Amino acid sequence: QLIEQMNRYIGQKDFRSAHPFAERLVGLLPEFPDARLSLGNILFYQKDWDGARKELSRALELNPRFTEARLNLAEIHLSRGEVSEAKFHLQAVLKYDSSNQTAHALLQKATKN
């Protein structure tokens, strides 16, 4: 029910309401990468870049193939002018999914910087 409620709020793009559910989920299952990904994405959409970066990085430690985590981390790095870090994540996405259009677009943006 916790996950269902959180996902319902996420589906409604009500990240403020989803946030406490994601926090509870991480508290209950700190080594569950999907919990970290959910919290990281919620923080990303709330523009809490430091919090998002921390949770998305932890999600990647637990599951290095999380494409969404890598893409969001790349966007955070680009917004901070950290081009080499952004490229690292984007190239990792393309290693697993060579046709990922978002990664290609962000990599093109990173290359222009």
Secondary structure per residue as TSV (DSSP state, phi and psi in degrees):
chain	resnum	aa	ss	phi	psi
A	1	Q	-	360.0	-35.7
A	2	L	H	-59.4	-47.6
A	3	I	H	-66.8	-42.2
A	4	E	H	-60.0	-44.9
A	5	Q	H	-64.5	-44.6
A	6	M	H	-60.3	-46.8
A	7	N	H	-64.8	-32.5
A	8	R	H	-63.0	-46.0
A	9	Y	H	-65.7	-40.5
A	10	I	H	-61.5	-43.7
A	11	G	H	-59.6	-29.9
A	12	Q	T	-89.0	2.0
A	13	K	T	59.7	30.3
A	14	D	-	-99.2	75.5
A	15	F	H	-70.2	-28.8
A	16	R	H	-62.9	-42.6
A	17	S	H	-74.2	-30.7
A	18	A	H	-73.4	-27.5
A	19	H	H	-53.4	-52.4
A	20	P	H	-62.8	-30.4
A	21	F	H	-68.9	-39.8
A	22	A	H	-66.7	-39.3
A	23	E	H	-60.3	-44.7
A	24	R	H	-62.8	-41.3
A	25	L	H	-62.2	-44.5
A	26	V	H	-64.3	-38.5
A	27	G	H	-62.7	-37.0
A	28	L	H	-79.1	-35.5
A	29	L	-	-132.6	67.4
A	30	P	T	-64.4	-21.7
A	31	E	T	-99.9	8.7
A	32	F	-	-89.8	110.0
A	33	P	H	-60.5	-32.5
A	34	D	H	-65.6	-32.1
A	35	A	H	-65.5	-44.7
A	36	R	H	-64.4	-39.9
A	37	L	H	-62.6	-45.5
A	38	S	H	-60.2	-48.9
A	39	L	H	-63.4	-42.4
A	40	G	H	-61.3	-41.9
A	41	N	H	-67.9	-39.5
A	42	I	H	-61.0	-46.3
A	43	L	H	-63.7	-37.2
A	44	F	H	-59.0	-48.7
A	45	Y	H	-72.5	-18.0
A	46	Q	T	-88.6	0.6
A	47	K	T	64.4	28.4
A	48	D	-	-91.9	80.9
A	49	W	H	-61.8	-42.1
A	50	D	H	-65.8	-45.1
A	51	G	H	-63.7	-42.3
A	52	A	H	-63.3	-44.4
A	53	R	H	-59.2	-43.5
A	54	K	H	-62.2	-49.7
A	55	E	H	-71.2	-39.7
A	56	L	H	-66.7	-37.5
A	57	S	H	-64.5	-40.4
A	58	R	H	-66.3	-39.7
A	59	A	H	-59.1	-40.1
A	60	L	H	-70.1	-32.4
A	61	E	H	-62.0	-38.3
A	62	L	H	-80.8	-29.9
A	63	N	-	-149.3	93.7
A	64	P	T	-63.1	-10.7
A	65	R	T	-97.8	13.2
A	66	F	-	-71.6	97.1
A	67	T	H	-59.6	-47.0
A	68	E	H	-61.3	-39.2
A	69	A	H	-64.0	-43.3
A	70	R	H	-65.8	-41.4
A	71	L	H	-64.1	-43.6
A	72	N	H	-68.0	-38.3
A	73	L	H	-63.2	-40.4
A	74	A	H	-60.6	-42.4
A	75	E	H	-63.3	-40.7
A	76	I	H	-62.1	-47.0
A	77	H	H	-61.7	-42.4
A	78	L	H	-61.9	-41.5
A	79	S	H	-65.0	-21.5
A	80	R	T	-99.8	4.1
A	81	G	T	76.3	15.3
A	82	E	-	-92.8	73.5
A	83	V	H	-66.2	-43.4
A	84	S	H	-64.5	-37.4
A	85	E	H	-65.9	-40.8
A	86	A	H	-62.3	-46.3
A	87	K	H	-60.7	-38.6
A	88	F	H	-55.1	-49.4
A	89	H	H	-68.2	-39.7
A	90	L	H	-67.1	-40.1
A	91	Q	H	-66.5	-34.0
A	92	A	H	-65.2	-40.8
A	93	V	H	-60.2	-46.9
A	94	L	H	-68.1	-24.7
A	95	K	H	-63.3	-39.9
A	96	Y	H	-88.4	-28.2
A	97	D	-	-143.5	84.2
A	98	S	T	-64.9	-15.2
A	99	S	T	-102.7	12.6
A	100	N	-	-67.5	108.0
A	101	Q	H	-65.7	-37.1
A	102	T	H	-63.6	-44.3
A	103	A	H	-62.7	-41.9
A	104	H	H	-62.5	-44.0
A	105	A	H	-64.8	-43.6
A	106	L	H	-68.1	-36.6
A	107	L	H	-65.3	-39.3
A	108	Q	H	-62.5	-42.7
A	109	K	H	-62.9	-42.1
A	110	A	H	-65.8	-35.8
A	111	T	H	-68.1	-30.5
A	112	K	H	-73.0	-21.9
A	113	N	-	-78.7	360.0
